[in-house]
Amino acid sequence: MDELTNITQHSQPTMSSREIAELCDKRHDHVCRDIENLNATYGQMGLPKVGETPYTHEQNGQTYYEYQLTKEQTIDLITGYRADLRIRINRRWQELE
C-alpha cells in the first residue's frame, strides 16, 4: 500500500484513488465517479480539479488511470462517506505525515 501513497505532486503528499477505494471498501470505479462529481463542484467554485495520473498494472501491463488527491481533496471527497471510513482515511494521513 505504501507504494501507492508516497507519490508527491508539487512536493505535497498525495493519496491515490485506488488506496482510497481500498481503505473505504469501495470499488475503484465508484471512487472515480465520486471524484468526477467533486471535480464538477470544484469547477463551479473555480477551484483546481483533481487530475488523472496513468499507472501500469503489474499483472497485465495495461495502462489505467487513477487520481492523486491532496489531503484537502481527500477530506472533501470522503466527508460524505461513513464515519468509520473517514476515521480510516484520517489515520492513514497521520501515517503519511
Backbone torsions as a table, in degrees:
resi	resn	phi	psi	omega
1	MET	NA	-34.2	-177.4
2	ASP	-59.0	-34.5	-178.3
3	GLU	-65.3	-20.3	-179.9
4	LEU	-82.2	-24.5	-168.6
5	THR	-108.6	-16.3	-175.0
6	ASN	-88.6	16.2	173.9
7	ILE	-77.0	137.2	178.6
8	THR	-114.0	146.8	179.1
9	GLN	-124.0	112.9	-177.6
10	HIS	56.8	43.4	178.3
11	SER	62.4	21.3	178.7
12	GLN	-117.2	129.7	179.4
13	PRO	-62.6	147.3	178.9
14	THR	-132.7	163.6	175.1
15	MET	-125.2	136.0	-176.9
16	SER	-80.6	154.8	175.9
17	SER	-62.7	-29.1	177.8
18	ARG	-68.0	-40.2	178.4
19	GLU	-69.5	-39.4	177.1
20	ILE	-59.6	-43.6	178.1
21	ALA	-59.5	-43.6	-179.7
22	GLU	-64.6	-46.7	-178.3
23	LEU	-66.3	-30.1	-177.0
24	CYS	-98.2	4.1	-177.5
25	ASP	52.9	45.1	178.8
26	LYS	-119.8	157.1	172.9
27	ARG	-71.3	143.4	-178.5
28	HIS	-60.7	-39.7	-179.3
29	ASP	-64.6	-29.8	176.8
30	HIS	-71.9	-39.3	176.2
31	VAL	-64.1	-41.5	178.3
32	CYS	-62.3	-40.1	176.0
33	ARG	-60.1	-43.8	179.2
34	ASP	-64.3	-36.8	177.6
35	ILE	-67.9	-39.4	177.0
36	GLU	-62.1	-39.4	175.1
37	ASN	-65.1	-40.5	176.8
38	LEU	-62.0	-42.8	178.4
39	ASN	-61.4	-36.1	177.5
40	ALA	-62.8	-42.5	178.1
41	THR	-66.6	-43.6	176.6
42	TYR	-56.4	-43.4	179.6
43	GLY	-60.2	-42.9	178.8
44	GLN	-64.7	-30.7	-177.6
45	MET	-92.9	-2.2	-179.6
46	GLY	74.4	24.5	179.6
47	LEU	-98.7	154.7	178.4
48	PRO	-64.3	140.8	-178.9
49	LYS	-87.1	159.2	174.5
50	VAL	-76.8	127.2	-177.4
51	GLY	-93.5	154.9	176.5
52	GLU	-85.3	147.4	178.6
53	THR	-130.7	131.6	178.2
54	PRO	-76.1	148.8	170.9
55	TYR	-142.8	151.7	179.8
56	THR	-103.2	125.9	-179.7
57	HIS	-69.1	130.4	-175.8
58	GLU	-64.6	-35.3	-174.3
59	GLN	-81.7	-39.0	-175.7
60	ASN	-111.7	-5.0	176.4
61	GLY	72.5	4.3	179.9
62	GLN	-82.7	151.7	178.4
63	THR	-93.6	131.2	177.0
64	TYR	-126.3	176.7	178.1
65	TYR	-120.9	146.4	173.2
66	GLU	-138.2	171.8	177.0
67	TYR	-110.2	146.1	172.8
68	GLN	-112.2	116.0	-175.1
69	LEU	-109.3	139.9	172.4
70	THR	-72.8	172.2	177.5
71	LYS	-59.0	-45.6	-179.4
72	GLU	-60.5	-45.0	179.2
73	GLN	-65.1	-38.8	178.4
74	THR	-61.6	-45.0	179.4
75	ILE	-64.6	-41.7	176.1
76	ASP	-56.9	-41.5	-177.8
77	LEU	-67.8	-50.4	-169.4
78	ILE	-87.1	-3.4	179.6
79	THR	-56.3	-32.3	179.1
80	GLY	-83.9	-6.7	-179.9
81	TYR	-82.8	174.1	-178.6
82	ARG	-63.3	156.7	-178.2
83	ALA	-59.6	-41.8	-178.8
84	ASP	-64.8	-32.1	177.7
85	LEU	-70.9	-40.4	177.0
86	ARG	-60.3	-40.5	-179.7
87	ILE	-64.4	-43.5	177.4
88	ARG	-58.2	-45.3	-179.5
89	ILE	-64.4	-44.8	179.7
90	ASN	-60.7	-41.5	179.1
91	ARG	-65.8	-38.4	179.3
92	ARG	-65.5	-39.9	177.6
93	TRP	-63.9	-35.4	177.0
94	GLN	-62.6	-38.9	176.2
95	GLU	-64.0	-40.6	-178.0
96	LEU	-67.6	-32.9	-177.0
97	GLU	-85.7	NA	NA
